[in-house]
Amino acid sequence: MESINFSNINLSNIGLSSIKIKGAVVDIVSTTAINHKNVPLWVRNYRPEIKINTCEDQPTNLIVIFDESGSVFDNADPILYRHELMLNAVKAFAKSCTCKKCTISVATFNTEALFYPKELSKHNLCELDSFINNLPYSNSQLSDSLSWAENQASLLTGTNILVVFSDFELFDRPEDNVYERFANFNGKSLAAVLRVEPNNELLKKQIDYIQIDTTSKNTAIADAVIEKINFARPNPAKIAPVVSINSAIKKRKSLLGKRNKSKN
């Protein structure tokens, strides 16, 4: 990927979330703001704009499962902001929908929280935003939420895409066959592996994955999801979404405050 070194440019007083340079996007975020407070803003992640293909008459159904167990929550890196960064991808997904029938649905491990498939209207996206920012803690078992996703996929029309965010340190029973079912999901599947290397089961089943850790770019999640959407859609690209982490940081700090209060 094309890259430029902006490390000597201090843009801390500009107050922008992104700027355009000759058709490319430069996200302005702190290089260590996720880990440290009061760090000046710098230019980071120069990249071409992402193109997302349109759906035309073939609906695309995005199904997302979040592991909300303790092992993937208390990490101060892109893993922590995965929810808001996923929302950015969903918003780009919504703008690319021309059939008005594409859907988004979300579940947490152990199906403690469920967002049933809804079309990508502004009202539904507002509901999704509220839902994402109030997810409860979960266990480390994928089976129940995977069963829910399988059931939803069987009821939906069009192409299904399943994305699972987890470190895949799972406590499912062997007889649940979660990796086999994930690999054979009715549609496209993607494992967003948080914090660790993909395990042997993911590799053996040849499940597509992206690894998200402390070194990941803030665009990594959206890039991977949109690439999966594009693979399922043959139609030409229509828009070029800009993904920024600034709003994600603010939202996640607010949620962290709420969860810490609930612990006490």
C-alpha positions in Angstrom: 0.0 0.0 0.0 1.3 3.5 -0.8 2.6 5.4 2.2 4.0 8.8 3.1 5.9 9.8 6.3 4.2 12.8 7.9 6.0 12.3 11.3 7.5 15.8 11.2 4.2 17.6 10.6 2.4 18.8 13.8 -1.3 19.3 13.1 -2.4 19.4 16.7 -4.2 22.8 16.3 -6.1 22.0 13.1 -9.0 20.2 14.8 -9.9 18.1 11.7 -10.7 14.4 11.6 -9.4 14.0 8.0 -8.0 16.0 5.1 -7.8 15.2 1.4 -4.5 15.2 -0.5 -4.8 14.5 -4.3 -7.7 12.1 -4.0 -6.4 10.2 -1.0 -7.4 10.4 2.6 -5.2 11.2 5.6 -6.7 10.3 8.9 -5.5 12.6 11.7 -5.3 10.7 14.9 -2.9 10.5 17.8 -0.3 7.7 17.2 -0.6 6.8 20.9 -3.8 8.5 21.9 -5.5 5.1 22.5 -2.9 4.2 25.1 -1.9 7.6 26.6 -3.7 10.9 27.5 -2.8 14.4 26.3 -0.9 13.3 23.2 -0.8 15.8 20.3 -2.5 14.8 17.0 -0.4 13.7 14.1 -1.0 12.5 10.6 -1.3 8.8 10.3 -2.5 6.1 7.8 -2.2 7.8 4.5 -4.1 5.6 2.0 -6.2 5.6 -1.1 -10.0 6.0 -0.6 -11.8 2.7 -0.2 -14.3 1.8 -2.9 -17.3 -0.3 -2.0 -19.4 -2.0 -4.7 -23.1 -1.4 -5.1 -25.7 -4.2 -4.5 -28.1 -3.4 -7.4 -30.9 -6.0 -7.2 -29.0 -8.5 -5.1 -29.4 -7.7 -1.3 -26.3 -8.2 1.0 -26.9 -9.2 4.6 -24.2 -8.4 7.0 -24.3 -10.5 10.3 -21.8 -9.5 13.0 -21.0 -11.4 16.2 -19.1 -9.8 19.0 -17.2 -11.6 21.7 -17.7 -9.4 24.8 -15.8 -11.6 27.3 -13.2 -10.1 29.5 -10.2 -11.3 27.5 -11.0 -9.0 24.6 -12.4 -6.0 26.5 -9.6 -4.8 28.7 -7.2 -3.9 25.9 -6.3 -0.3 25.0 -5.8 -0.6 21.2 -8.0 -0.9 18.1 -9.5 -4.0 19.7 -11.2 -1.6 22.2 -12.7 0.5 19.4 -13.8 -2.4 17.2 -17.5 -1.6 17.7 -17.3 2.0 16.4 -14.9 1.1 13.6 -17.4 -1.6 12.6 -20.2 1.0 12.6 -18.1 3.1 10.2 -18.0 0.1 7.8 -21.7 -0.4 8.2 -22.4 3.3 7.4 -20.4 2.9 4.2 -22.3 -0.4 3.5 -25.6 1.5 3.9 -24.6 4.2 1.4 -23.7 1.5 -1.1 -27.2 -0.1 -1.0 -29.3 0.8 -4.0 -31.9 -2.0 -3.6 -33.0 -0.8 -0.2 -33.2 -4.4 1.0 -29.7 -5.0 2.4 -29.7 -5.7 6.1 -27.5 -5.6 9.2 -27.8 -7.8 12.3 -25.7 -8.2 15.4 -25.3 -10.7 18.3 -23.0 -11.1 21.2 -21.6 -14.4 22.4 -24.2 -16.4 24.4 -26.9 -14.2 22.6 -27.2 -12.0 25.6 -27.9 -9.1 23.2 -29.5 -9.5 19.7 -30.1 -7.0 17.0 -32.4 -8.7 14.5 -31.9 -8.1 10.7 -33.0 -4.6 9.8 -32.7 -2.6 6.6 -30.2 0.2 6.4 -32.4 3.2 7.0 -31.1 6.2 9.0 -33.6 5.3 11.8 -32.3 1.7 12.0 -28.7 2.8 11.9 -29.4 5.1 14.9 -30.9 2.1 16.7 -27.8 0.1 15.8 -25.5 2.8 17.2 -27.4 2.8 20.5 -27.4 -1.0 20.6 -23.6 -1.3 19.8 -22.7 1.2 22.6 -24.7 -0.7 25.3 -23.5 -4.3 24.7 -23.4 -6.4 27.9 -20.5 -8.7 28.9 -20.6 -12.2 27.4 -19.2 -15.6 28.0 -16.5 -17.2 25.7 -18.9 -19.5 23.8 -19.7 -19.0 20.1 -22.2 -21.8 19.6 -25.4 -20.0 20.6 -24.8 -16.9 18.6 -23.6 -18.9 15.6 -26.8 -20.9 15.7 -28.7 -17.6 15.8 -26.7 -16.3 12.8 -27.3 -19.6 10.9 -31.0 -19.3 11.5 -31.2 -15.6 10.4 -29.2 -16.5 7.2 -31.7 -19.2 6.3 -34.5 -16.6 6.5 -32.8 -13.9 4.5 -32.8 -13.2 0.7 -29.5 -12.4 -1.0 -25.9 -12.9 -0.1 -25.0 -13.4 3.6 -21.7 -12.2 5.2 -20.8 -13.3 8.7 -18.1 -11.5 10.7 -17.0 -12.8 14.1 -14.9 -10.6 16.4 -13.1 -12.7 19.0 -9.7 -13.9 20.2 -11.1 -17.4 19.6 -10.1 -18.6 23.0 -13.4 -20.5 23.0 -15.0 -22.6 25.7 -17.5 -24.4 23.4 -17.9 -28.1 23.7 -16.2 -30.2 21.0 -19.6 -31.6 19.9 -20.8 -28.0 19.1 -18.4 -28.1 16.0 -18.2 -24.3 15.9 -15.3 -24.1 13.6 -16.8 -26.6 11.1 -20.0 -24.6 11.1 -18.2 -21.3 10.8 -16.3 -22.6 7.8 -19.5 -23.9 6.2 -21.7 -20.9 6.9 -24.3 -20.2 4.3 -22.5 -17.3 2.7 -19.1 -15.5 3.2 -17.4 -15.7 6.6 -14.6 -13.6 8.1 -12.9 -14.1 11.5 -11.6 -10.8 13.0 -9.0 -12.3 15.4 -8.4 -9.9 18.3 -5.1 -9.6 20.1 -3.6 -13.0 19.2 -2.4 -15.1 16.3 -5.2 -17.1 14.6 -5.4 -20.5 16.2 -4.9 -23.9 14.5 -8.6 -24.6 14.1 -9.2 -21.4 12.1 -6.2 -22.3 9.9 -7.1 -25.9 9.5 -10.6 -25.0 8.4 -9.2 -22.4 6.0 -11.5 -19.7 7.4 -10.7 -16.2 6.1 -9.3 -14.0 8.8 -7.9 -10.6 9.7 -5.7 -10.2 12.7 -6.4 -7.1 14.8 -3.8 -6.1 17.4 -2.0 -3.1 18.9 -0.2 -2.5 15.6 -3.2 -2.5 13.4 -4.2 0.5 11.4 -7.5 2.1 12.4 -8.9 1.3 9.0 -8.1 -2.4 9.2 -11.6 -3.5 10.3 -13.5 -1.5 7.7 -11.0 -2.5 5.0 -11.5 -6.2 5.7 -15.3 -6.0 5.9 -15.6 -3.9 2.8 -13.3 -6.2 0.9 -15.5 -9.1 1.9 -18.6 -7.2 0.7 -17.0 -6.3 -2.6 -16.0 -9.9 -3.2 -19.7 -10.8 -2.9 -20.8 -8.0 -5.2 -19.8 -8.0 -8.9 -21.2 -4.5 -9.5 -18.9 -1.4 -10.0 -17.8 0.6 -7.0 -19.9 3.7 -6.3 -18.6 5.5 -3.2 -15.4 6.1 -1.3 -16.0 6.1 2.5 -13.6 7.9 4.9 -13.0 6.0 8.1 -11.9 8.0 11.1 -11.2 6.8 14.6 -11.7 10.1 16.5 -15.4 9.6 17.1 -14.8 6.0 18.0 -12.4 7.0 20.8 -14.9 9.4 22.3 -17.7 6.9 22.3 -15.6 4.1 23.7 -14.3 6.3 26.5 -17.9 7.1 27.4 -18.9 3.4 27.4 -15.8 2.5 29.5 -16.9 5.0 32.1 -20.4 3.5 32.2 -19.1 -0.1 32.5 -16.7 0.9 35.2 -19.5 2.5 37.2 -21.6 -0.7 36.8 -18.8 -2.8 38.3 -18.7 -0.7 41.5 
